[in-house]
Amino acid sequence: MQLDMFPAKKARDHALKQVSENAGTWMDEALAIVSSMRGSWLNEGTDFTGEGLRWYLTRARHLPEPHHPNAWGALIRTAIQRGLLIPTGRFTHMTGPKSHARMTQIYRVA
């Protein structure tokens, strides 16, 4: 049996689009902050994970949590598509207790 990845990607893209649309102004605010990170300390060779970005946005920049946890993934994907973040191709373990040390991508500000 050969698995076809295209239906899975289509379903993923649909779900991320839906959660982005339902995020309302939260997504716009988050993307504006990510865009403003160009030229900041995060752009000086500092690599970070989505988990690190979440900490920065909620703790350092006081952005509220989104309406749904999947909005974080939609934010990362949109930021990559808009050229705001660059995946480094490297991975590391997450550190949050609820993340169970799963592997996650490392990013850099574009």
C-alpha positions, -999 to +999 in steps of 0.1 A: +000+000+000+014+034-009+002+064+010-006+096-008+006+127+011-014+152-010-048+147+007-031+151+041-013+183+030-046+196+016-064+189+049-036+206+068-036+237+047-074+239+050-072+236+088-045+262+091-064+286+068-095+281+090-077+287+123-060+318+108-093+332+097-109+325+131-080+342+149-093+376+139-070+405+148-047+382+169-030+369+138-025+405+124-010+416+157+013+386+160+025+390+124+032+427+130+054+419+160+072+392+141+078+417+112+091+442+137+117+417+149+138+424+118+169+443+130+162+434+166+183+413+189+165+382+175+179+390+141+215+390+153+223+353+147+198+342+174+179+310+164+147+301+181+119+276+181+081+282+178+081+276+215+106+304+220+086+327+197+055+320+217+073+329+250+086+361+234+052+372+220+032+364+252+057+373+279+080+400+264+054+416+240+023+408+261+003+393+232-026+373+246-029+336+239-049+329+206-084+315+205-070+281+197-036+265+202-033+256+165-031+294+158+006+292+168+013+268+139-007+289+116+013+320+127+046+302+120+035+289+086+022+324+076+054+341+088+074+317+067+052+322+036+056+359+040+093+357+043+094+369+079+109+336+093+134+312+078+135+275+088+171+266+095+167+229+087+178+221+122+156+206+150+158+205+188+137+191+216+109+213+230+112+222+267+076+227+279+062+199+300+031+196+278+053+192+247+069+160+260+103+169+246+092+163+210+113+176+182+107+210+167+121+232+139+145+260+146+139+293+129+157+326+122+143+360+115+145+368+078 
